[in-house]
Amino acid sequence: MFEVTSSQNFKASHAIRTLSGELEPSHEHDWRVVVTVQGASLDSNGCVIDFAVIQRDLRACLENWEGKDLNSIGIFMDMPPSTEFLAKCLFDQLDPIMHEDGYTLKRVTIWETEHCSAAFVRD
């Protein structure tokens, strides 16, 4: 099985609950999103997928989050935009797009900082 990985960055702010239950102050991150697509075979060009396809589809999904306060976006009204939930939401948005193009989305990893990330992975 082959895996192809591509990444993009976006800026957005969020606030989640602290361990004590208080909502922390809203703060901005330079998020990094890493997307992995898998495939069992290569096309006639020797590729699983063109990186440009991943970049195009990922950019389309991230446009809704770029520069925003994520807590004010509808899907995050009931569940705060933790890094884990962002990874799941982005996977859910990107998966049908990739599937329609004939590709299998394997993993979405979101880096909140240089040292902290969360991923949602297809079983």
N, C-alpha and C positions, 0 to 999 in steps of 0.2 A: 504494500500500500504506500502510495506517495502522499506527502503533505507539502502544501505550498502555503507560505505565510507572508502576509503583507501588513503594514501598519500605517496609521494616520494619527495625527494629534488634533485635539480641539480644546478650547477654553470654555469653561462653564463653572458656575458656582453651585453649591449645594449646602444643605445643613441636615444633619441626622441627629438622632438622640444619643446622648452620652450614656455611659453605664448607669448613671444616677437617674436617667429618665428625662433629663432636661434637653431641650432642643439647643444644640450648639449654635453659635453665631454663623450666619451664612459666610462662606469663604470660597475663593476661586482656586481651581486647580488647572494646570496644564496637563490634561488627561492624555494618555497614549493608549490607543486601541490596537490590538494585534489580533488579526483574523487568520484562522487556519482552515484551508479547504483541502479535502482529501480526494484521492482518486485511485482507482486500481490500475488504470492504464494511461498511456500518453497518447496525445493526438499526433497527427502527421508532422507537426513541428517539434515533437519531442517534449511537449508541455502537458501538464494536467489542466492548467488554466492560465490565461494571460494575466499578468499582474495588473494590467490596465483595467480589466474587468472587475477585479476585486476592489481596486481603488475607486472606480466609478460608482459601484454599488454602495460601498462603505461611505463615500462622500455624500451620496444622496440621503442616507440614513442619518448621518451626523449633522447635516444642515439644520435639522430640527432642534438640535441641542447647542450648537455653536453660539457662544456669547450669552447664553441664557442662564437665568436662575432656574435650575432644574426642578426645584420644589414647586414652581409655579406652572409646570407642564402637567396636563391632565393625568397622564398615566402614573404620575408620582404623587397624586393627591392622597391616595389611600395607603401607599407603601412608599416610604421615603427613599430618595435616590442614593442608596448605599452603593458602593462600588460593585458589590455582588449583584444587586438588583439591576444596576445599569448593564452589566454583562448579560444577564438573562434577557432584559428588554431588547438590547441590541441584537442578540442572537435571534429572538423571535421576529424582529423586523427584517433581518438580513436573510434568514433561512429560506423563506418562500421566494425571494428574489433570486438567490443562488440556485434553488431547486428548479425554478422556471427556466433558468439558463442551462440546466443540466448538470449542475455541480452539487457536491455534498459539503455543507458547512460542518466542520468538525468542532471548532472551538472559537470562542471570543474571550479574549483576555483584556481587561482594562486596568491600566496602571494609573493609580491616583497620585502616587509620588514615585520617585526613582526606586524606592525600596518596597513599595506596597502595591499588590495587585490582587485581583480576583478574576476568576474565569467561570464561564458556563461551557460545559462540554457535552457533546452528544454522546449518549451511551453506546 
